[in-house]
Amino acid sequence: MPFAAVNGQTIHYQDSVPEAGTDADAIILSHGFAMGHEMWEHQVSPLVSAGWRVVAYDERGWGQTSYTAPFDYWDLAVDVLSLMDYLGIERAVLGGMSQGGFLSLRAALTAPERVRALVLVDSEAGVFSDEGRAGFQALFDAGMTMGMSGEMGDALQMALFGPGFDASWWRARWTARPLVQWTDAKECLFERDSIVDRIGEITCPAITFHGDVDMGIDIAEGRALAEGLGGPSEFVVVHGAGHSANLEKPEVVNAAMLAFLADLA
């Protein structure tokens, strides 16, 4: 897989091109915290088969991307826009799960003319509640002491996935990851700003998916995001899914996503 030197970073990405070539309509997929470009594995082939050029990549702090710190989600928004420049993509649909949604929303605020539509999965426009922040801080602190296996891996799995999902592949990655490498991405997540008061400025079409057993972001926050956007907006409840609806219930997400994309002007 190739790397792009953009915005002072070296971003690891996957560019999947349909038969129509690089001139095809593009969708850029941004992953969630503790994950990587692989979390879109169930979406790439269906999208390419439908004629879309699909770019999935590793954000700062994850995968094989090398980066500078500190950073925030506005910086990551510039990263994705710079990656588009590098790949010769003037305008694209931005898709993002959780923090991938955080940065995609900020990209739409930063350069609305470049964002054709949004596909959001288990995301929000706000920040942690005091209770939620305290809980996640305690989890992080314990993880830095005990490692990300055992009970800590169980807790992170509960936050990221619904009951019954086989998270063994992801847990192996968490366990192998040096603990020091978690800190920069954690600071970005914990210190993010609220954009609740600005999402009405985003007028492109959007579809928002949210698992109804999401333990990471309450479904009410996902619904509030969808209802607060300033353009045509669809909200899809993914029954039985946790915080990673596109991984847990790809058949539900893919069908609605492809229908949404097919209707774009």
Sequence and secondary structure as in RCSB ss.txt:
>XXXX:A:sequence
MPFAAVNGQTIHYQDSVPEAGTDADAIILSHGFAMGHEMWEHQVSPLVSAGWRVVAYDERGWGQTSYTAPFDYWD
LAVDVLSLMDYLGIERAVLGGMSQGGFLSLRAALTAPERVRALVLVDSEAGVFSDEGRAGFQALFDAGMTMGMSG
EMGDALQMALFGPGFDASWWRARWTARPLVQWTDAKECLFERDSIVDRIGEITCPAITFHGDVDMGIDIAEGRAL
AEGLGGPSEFVVVHGAGHSANLEKPEVVNAAMLAFLADLA
>XXXX:A:secstr
  EEEETTEEEEEEEE  TT TTS EEEEE  TT  GGGGHHHHHHHHHTT EEEEE  TTSTT B  SS  HHH
HHHHHHHHHHHHT SSEEEEEETHHHHHHHHHHHH GGGEEEEEEES  SS   HHHHHHHHHHHHHHHHH SSH
HHHHHHHHHHS TT   HHHHHHHHHS GGGGHHHHHHHHT    TTTGGG  S EEEEEETT SSS HHHHHHH
HHH SS EEEEEETT  S HHHH HHHHHHHHHHHHHT  
